[in-house]
Amino acid sequence: MTAEPRSQLLPVVSVLGSVLSVQFGAAFASTLFEAVGASGAVSLRLTIAAIILGVIVRPRWRRWTRTQREGILALGVALAVMNSAFYEALARLPLGTAVTIEFLGPLTLAAVLSRRLRDGVWVLAALTGVIMLGLRENSGAESLDLVGVAFALTAGAAWAGYIVAGSNLAATVPSADGLAGASIVAAALTLPLGAVSGGTALFDPRILAVGAAVALLSSVIPYSLELRALQVMSKKVFAVLIALEPAAATLAGVIVLGQVLGLQSLAAIALVVAAGVGSVLSNR
């Protein structure tokens, strides 16, 4: 009876590490928007990540079956849409708000995959915490940018697609090969618009250095951890675990962007954490 919980410890820790890495990467990425724009930042990040993974993994496209290629293409498209839409939202909304809205995608996926009442309770608790974090950003502020909200919702839908595509791909292709291939696809899809947005600023040494750090934090490290975890973790548990994304975004905002945490934010983080832990403990 103890072997199964222990077998789930490493994938759970991997997902938590991915959550922190992604949000700190997003905080650093926002510092690039003024110089290269949101499209330039996402293109720089995905291109550098694709180069790093391509050199290390050396994916062999010709050896993959048609089904494997289709899976890699699907994951690459999901990565391109998810990241492009999220960065456009981040350019118009506070980090915590953008992540809160985006989280509706995987949260909806978790609810759809759930077949037990107690699973729905954990999802509802996580949703409550996510909403509380979003309210922290907007209390006393002007109404949200509707274009930013639309981009965040698009990113959320693509995020749910990433979970499904990543889980399916992990069952047929080694995680490193699949991630490298999908990253190359995503980089190719975002590079044209990114080049137009960023221009020659993309070759500035400082911009390249920050872009490399963002690529490692937001792509190479988290996606490697997530795809490996998805090999042994159900999509439902994974989707609820990443309810911690808004909490991690708030933490990244405090450390990187100097945002101040209030009591409501602390209560929201505690609720989301409780929902994530409760989901893991109540699922086999």
N, C-alpha and C positions, 0 to 999 in steps of 0.2 A: 504493500500500500504506500510505502514511502518512496519507491523508485520513481513513480510517475511525477509527483510534485518536484522532485529533484531534477528530473529530466526537463522540466519546464523552467527551471531557474535561469539557465543561461540564455534562452531566447527572450525571457522577460527582461533581463538585464540589458540584452542587446537592443531591444526596442526602446527602453528608457534612455540608453545612451544615444540612440538615434534621435529621439525627441529633443534632447538638450542640444545636440550638435546642429540639428536643422534650425532651431530658433536663434541660436547665437550666430549662425551663418546668415540668417535673414537680417538680423540687426546690423551686422557688418555690411551686408549687401546694400542696405538702404543708404549708406554713406557714399555709394557710387552713383546714385541716381542723378545728382546735379551735374556730374561730369559726362556720363555716357547714357543717361536715361534708363528707364526700367528695362527696355528691350535689349539695350547694350549690356546691362549688368547680367541678365539671365543668359544671354548668348555667351558672354565671357566665361561665366561660371560653368555652363554645360560643355563648352568647347574645351576648356582646360581639363575638366573632369574626364571627358572622352579621351583626350590625349594621354592623361595619366593612366587610365584603365586600359586603353589600347596598348600602351607600351608594356605594362605589367602583365596583362592577361593574354594579349595577342589572340583575340577571338578568331576562329576559323569558320567563316560564313559557309564555305563550300561543304563542310562536313555536317552541317545541320540539315535536318529534314525540313520538308515544307511546313509541317506543323510547328516545328521549333522556330523557323524564320517568321512565321505569322505571329507567334507569341512574342518574339522580340520586337517586331514592328509595332504590335499593339502596346507593349510596355513603353517603347520609345515615344509613340504618339502621346500616351498618357503623361509621360514625364514632361514633354514639350508644352502641352496645353496647361498642365497643372502649374508648372513653374512660371510660364509666361503670364498666365492670368493672375497668379498670386503676386508677382512683382508689380504688375499694373495696379492691383488693388492696394499694395503696400505703398505705392507712390501717391495714393489718394486717401488712405485711411491709416489710423494708428496701428501699430503692429498687433497689439492685443485684439483690437476690433476686427482686423482682417483675418486673423487666425480663428477668432470666435465664429465668424460667419463661414469661413472655409470648412470648419469642423463639422458643419451640418451634413456634408457629404459622407464622410465615414461614419458619422453617428447614425444617419439614415440607413446605411448599409448594415450596421450592427443590429438595428431594429428589425430590418427585413430578414436577416439571417437568424434572429432569435425565435425560438419556439417555446420558451418557458416564461411564465409570469415574472419570476425573480430576475431573469435577464432584462426584461423590460423595465423593472424597477431601477436596476443599475444604470441603464441607458438614460432614464428619466432624471436620475440624480446627477449624472454627468451633464446633461443638457441644462439643468438648473444652474450648476456651477459655471458652465460656459456663458450662459446669459448674464450671470452676475459679473463675470469678468468684463463682458462687453459693456455693461452699464457703467462700470468704473471708468471706462475711457470716455463715455459720452455724457456723463452727468454735467449739466450746466453748459454743454457745448452746443454748437450749431448742429443742424441736422446732417446726417451722413451723406456723403457724396454718392449719388445713386449709381453713377458709372462704376465707382469703386466697389459698391455692393454687388453689382452685376458681375464684375470680374472675380470677386471673392466667391460668389456662388458657383461660377464656372470652374474655378480652381477646386472647389469642394467636390463637384461632380467628377472632375478628372482625378481627384484624390481617391475617390471610391473606385474608379476604374483602375487606378494604379494598384490598389490592394488586390483586386480580383485578378488582374493580368499578372501581377508579380507572384501571387500564390500559384496560379496555373503554370506559369513558366518555371517556377522553382521545382515543380514536380517532373519536368522533362529535360531541363538544361541545368548544368552546374551553375550555381549562383553567380560566380565571378564572370563566366562567359556570357550569361544572359544580361547581366548588368552592363558589361562593357559594350555589348552589341546594342542594347537599348540606349545607352548614353550617346553612342555615335549617331544613332538615328535622331535622337532629340537635338543634338548639337547641329546636325545638318538642317533640321527643320527651322531652328531659331536663328541660325547664323545670318541669313540674308537681311532680315529686319534689324537684327542687332548691329550689323555693320553700317546700315544706314543711320541708325540712331546714335551709335557711339563714334563713328568716324575714326579719325586718326588718334583720338584720345584713348582708344582701346590699346594702343601700343605704348602709352606712357608707362615707364617702369613702376611708378607708384600704383597706378591703376592695375597693372598686371599683378603686382604683389598682393594687393587686396583681393583681386579676383581669384588668385590661386588659393588664398586662405579660405575664401568663401566656397570655392569648388570642393576643397577638402571637407569643410565643415558641413556644407549643405548637400553634397552629392556623393562623393567617394565614400566617406565614412558612414553616413546614415543609411544609404541605399545598400551598401554591402552588409551592414548589420541586419537590415530589415529583410532582405531577400533570404539571408541565411536563417533568420528566425522563422520566416514563413514556411520553411521546409518542414517544420515540426509543430507549428502553432496554427490553430484554426483562425480563419479570417474574422470570425466573430470576436474572439478574445483579442486579437490584434487591433481590431477597429475600436474596441472600448479602451484598450490600453493607451492608445494615442489620444484619448481624451485629455491626456496630460499636456498636449501641445499648447493650449492657451496658457496654462500655468507656466510652462517653460518659456513661452513668449514674454510673459510678464516678468519673469526672472531676468531674461536677456535684456529687456527694456530697462530694468533697474541698473544692471551692471554696465551695459554698453551705452545706453541712451540717457541714463540718469533719471528715469521715471521713479516716482514715489509711490510706494504701496500703502494703501489704507486698510482699515479693518475689514471692509467689505471684500477687498481683493484677497486678503488672507483667508477669509471664510470661504470664498469661492474656490481658492486653491485647495483648501482642506476637503471640500465637498467633492471636487473632481478627483483628487487623489483617493479618497475613500471609495468612490464609485469604481475607479480602475482596479484598486486592490480587491474590492469585493467581488468584481467580475472574475478576476483570476482565481480567487479562493473558492468560488462557488461553481466553477466549471472544471470538468475533467479534461 
